[in-house]
Structure formats: structure tokens, C-alpha cells
Amino acid sequence: MREFRIVDQLQKLDVDIKKDQLKYHSKRVLVSKEFTFDAAHHLHNYEGKCKNLHGHTYRAVLGISGYTDERGIVIDFGDIKEIWKQQIEIDLDHRYLNETLPLMNTTAENIVVWIYEMLAEALLNIQDYNGLRVEFVRLYETPTSYAEARREWMELE
């Protein structure tokens, strides 16, 4: 085991490491970011508790893959957050989903595909990164129950 030590001097760009050393590989890598939102909904044509208006604290997990840029970054996590906040969450957080989403039964299975489509569309408009694509979106309706949309399923349909 290595002994703990305090760094004596921070590594400096163009002194200790050159710009052409920042990119370690040219392989596709998946990055993931999670978000939560609170929303209300009810289900149509359903016999059970969920036919009544109720709410959830949802958790969305976004998986995006691409090739690293010259810095070794696939996509900045801040850029993923910006997409989520401005283009997806605006229709979800503290909303009545039956009103803000396209006409659909607001099941986790339908919502997760909508999120996938919105994210895929947003990635098409990003020029700064190489080969970005949505690999999966997982939407937890409860801590133990989720629906998932995967790229291989979305592209087949």
C-alpha cells in the first residue's frame, strides 16, 4: 500500500504534461449522469392505485457514449446538466405530467422513451464532441422500480 502524502507541486500544463498527452486513448466511452425530479400523474385504463392523481420523486439515469476529445473528455458533465435543465426537466419537474408531456398514458415505460428521444435530439445539435449517442435512459419511478430505454431497442423500431 502506498503511503499518504500531500502533493508538493501541482502538475502544470505545457511544463509537466504536454497537450498531446492529455488524450490517453481513442476508444468509445460511456458517461452517465443522474437527475431527480418530482411530478404528479395518473394512469388511464388502469385499475389500481395509480389511476388516481399521485406523485413520485423520479430518478433518471442518462448514459451517453462518445469518443474522447483532445482533452480526454467525452462530454462535459456540465453540458449534460444544461441539456437536462433546459430541454427535458422543464417539462417534468413539479409538473402534472398528463398535461406537459405529449398525449400518452404517463407510465414509466412511455416517459422513459420520451426522455430518450429528447436527449437524442439534443445531442444532435452539439458540435463540440465526437460521436455522441444515447446508450440508455433509466427512469426510476420508485427506489426499486424502473423502466429503461436502450439504444439498440430504439434504433430497431
Disulfide bonds with the S-S distance in Angstrom:
none
